[in-house]
Amino acid sequence: QSRLWRGPPIPKMAAQQSHYDLFEQLELPQCECLNAAKDHTLRSALTPSDEGFLQSDADEELLISLRFMQAVRLSAIVVAGPAASAPSELRIFANPPAPLDFDSGRSNAPTQTLPLTPADVAREGRPVELRFVHFQVGSPAFH
């Protein structure tokens, strides 16, 4: 069961740069996940709780679209959950021109592809750095 998890607060000051939890900046009604199970939705994964997690209803593929209230600069992402069922790769699209579907998520070039190791997705998760210059976003998508 893969899980998108807020986890413990990210420290306000990391070693080299600042990391902030952007949960409060999300427009939750505009955020969606294709292929999510009805009882393990994106909203349950984004809600601050150790109980919620995100799970696919059909296969191992999920497509997450987020919308922020204003443009934000993403410098890192935290994906946490059981390493045995966590994604091994995350394709990130900064401000896609139209809502992505699974076909366009597979065929379009992502802004960045992140290989995720079991250590990256451990129960507590750890920030995985992004190419900061590419991620001043309002509506990123993850596949």
Summary of the structure (lengths in Angstrom):
residues: 143
radius of gyration: 14.1
end to end distance: 16.1
largest distance: 40.2
contacts: 392
relative contact order: 0.24
helix: 16%
strand: 23%
